[in-house]
Structure formats: C-alpha cells, structure tokens
C-alpha cells in the first residue's frame, strides 16, 4: 500500500506569516510593552499565548496577553494606520473587528484593547467594549 499524500499547509484567510511570528507592527508594540515592563506599568506580556473560545467552532487569539502589576489580564490586538488616498484608515477588516468585539462580549471580565500604530510612529490604544 502507498503512503497517504500529505495534506497542504492550512492558513487562516489573509494570514501569510507562520503562527507565533511577529510582523513589524507587533515587534514594535512588543518593544513598547518591554518599556512598560521596565517602567513597572506592566508585569509581563506574551505574544499569541492564549486562544479564547468565542462560539461554536470560533476562536480568537489576541496578539498579546498583558499582565498588569495588579494581576489583571488584558488582551491587546495590534494594527496599523494606513494612508489610502486622502484618507487614513486603520488596517482591520470588518470581520476581525466583529470578532474582537465578540471576544470582549463573551469574555467580559477581561479588558480588550486595540493598539494602533499611527503614521507618525506613535501608538493609540483604545479599550474595546462589546
């Protein structure tokens, strides 16, 4: 008998990087979080460490799990501002924004934040509410 043919590698829609590999914005935000650890505003953080169940066959893995000095756990999603013609938009698809809001609603005892790297290199961080 012949050996079975290996299955092709599966990837989430739009995801071109291997899991647990940071893109440029995520690397920049990890440096920002590292600065906050040194300033003692953050106790620790991990990249793509936790996956949350938000429904039947629906999961969400935030970019960063962030532990505060109080022991509270937050989840941070990292995106970038993009120039599209005369408009500046945040590079998050509507389905990703809906999934982030669903995670915040389903896991209401955690704080969810959207960290956006602005065109000037600064960060805008907003809390996501259901």
ZIHU-V278623 format. One record per residue. N is the residue number from 1. RES is the residue in one small letter. SS is DSSP state (hx for helix, st for strand, lp for the rest). PHI is phi as a letter, one per 30 degrees, with the letter a starting at -180 (999 if undefined). D_LAST is the distance of its C-alpha to the last C-alpha in Angstrom with 1 decimal. Layout:
n->{N & N}
res->{RES & RES}
ss->{SS & SS}
phi->{PHI & PHI}
d_last->{D_LAST & D_LAST}
This chain:
n->{1 & 2 & 3 & 4 & 5 & 6 & 7 & 8 & 9 & 10 & 11 & 12 & 13 & 14 & 15 & 16 & 17 & 18 & 19 & 20 & 21 & 22 & 23 & 24 & 25 & 26 & 27 & 28 & 29 & 30 & 31 & 32 & 33 & 34 & 35 & 36 & 37 & 38 & 39 & 40 & 41 & 42 & 43 & 44 & 45 & 46 & 47 & 48 & 49 & 50 & 51 & 52 & 53 & 54 & 55 & 56 & 57 & 58 & 59 & 60 & 61 & 62 & 63 & 64 & 65 & 66 & 67 & 68 & 69 & 70 & 71 & 72 & 73 & 74 & 75 & 76 & 77 & 78 & 79 & 80 & 81 & 82 & 83 & 84 & 85 & 86 & 87 & 88 & 89 & 90 & 91 & 92 & 93 & 94 & 95 & 96 & 97 & 98 & 99 & 100 & 101 & 102 & 103 & 104 & 105 & 106 & 107 & 108 & 109 & 110 & 111 & 112 & 113 & 114 & 115 & 116 & 117 & 118 & 119 & 120 & 121 & 122 & 123 & 124 & 125 & 126 & 127 & 128 & 129 & 130}
res->{x & x & x & x & x & x & x & x & x & x & x & x & x & x & x & x & x & x & x & x & x & x & x & x & x & x & x & x & x & x & x & x & x & x & x & x & x & x & x & x & x & x & x & x & x & x & x & x & x & x & x & x & x & x & x & x & x & x & x & x & x & x & x & x & x & x & x & x & x & x & x & x & x & x & x & x & x & x & x & x & x & x & x & x & x & x & x & x & x & x & x & x & x & x & x & x & x & x & x & x & x & x & x & x & x & x & x & x & x & x & x & x & x & x & x & x & x & x & x & x & x & x & x & x & x & x & x & x & x & x}
ss->{lp & lp & lp & lp & lp & lp & lp & lp & lp & lp & lp & lp & lp & lp & lp & lp & lp & lp & lp & lp & lp & lp & lp & hx & hx & hx & hx & hx & hx & hx & hx & hx & hx & hx & hx & hx & hx & hx & lp & lp & lp & lp & lp & st & st & st & st & lp & lp & lp & st & st & st & st & st & lp & lp & st & st & st & st & lp & lp & st & st & st & st & lp & lp & lp & lp & lp & st & st & st & st & st & st & st & st & st & st & st & st & lp & lp & st & st & st & st & lp & lp & lp & hx & hx & hx & hx & hx & hx & hx & hx & hx & hx & hx & hx & hx & lp & lp & lp & lp & st & st & st & st & st & st & st & lp & lp & lp & lp & lp & st & st & st & st & st & st & lp & lp}
phi->{999 & d & d & d & d & d & d & d & d & c & b & d & e & i & c & c & c & d & e & i & b & d & d & d & d & d & d & d & d & d & d & d & d & e & d & d & d & d & d & i & d & b & d & a & a & b & c & h & d & b & c & c & d & b & l & d & h & b & b & b & c & d & d & b & c & b & c & d & e & d & j & d & c & c & c & c & c & c & b & b & d & b & d & b & i & d & c & c & b & d & d & b & d & d & d & d & d & d & d & d & d & d & d & d & d & d & c & d & d & c & c & c & b & c & c & c & d & d & e & d & j & d & c & c & b & b & d & c & c & d}
d_last->{54.0 & 51.8 & 48.8 & 45.5 & 44.1 & 41.1 & 37.8 & 36.4 & 33.7 & 30.2 & 27.5 & 24.0 & 23.9 & 24.4 & 24.8 & 28.4 & 28.5 & 29.4 & 26.7 & 26.5 & 28.1 & 26.6 & 26.8 & 28.1 & 24.7 & 23.7 & 27.2 & 27.0 & 23.7 & 25.4 & 28.2 & 25.9 & 24.5 & 28.2 & 29.1 & 26.4 & 27.9 & 31.4 & 30.2 & 28.7 & 25.2 & 24.1 & 25.9 & 25.4 & 23.3 & 23.6 & 23.0 & 21.4 & 22.4 & 19.7 & 18.2 & 15.4 & 15.6 & 12.5 & 14.8 & 18.4 & 19.9 & 16.7 & 16.4 & 14.7 & 16.9 & 15.6 & 18.4 & 18.9 & 18.5 & 19.4 & 21.1 & 21.5 & 24.9 & 23.4 & 22.5 & 18.8 & 17.2 & 14.7 & 13.9 & 14.8 & 14.8 & 17.9 & 18.7 & 21.5 & 22.3 & 24.9 & 27.5 & 27.9 & 30.8 & 30.3 & 26.5 & 24.5 & 21.3 & 18.8 & 19.8 & 16.7 & 16.9 & 14.6 & 14.3 & 13.6 & 10.7 & 9.3 & 10.2 & 8.6 & 5.0 & 6.5 & 8.0 & 5.4 & 4.6 & 8.4 & 9.6 & 8.0 & 11.5 & 11.4 & 10.6 & 9.6 & 11.6 & 12.8 & 16.6 & 18.5 & 22.3 & 23.7 & 27.0 & 28.9 & 27.8 & 25.7 & 22.1 & 19.1 & 16.2 & 12.9 & 10.0 & 6.7 & 3.8 & 0.0}
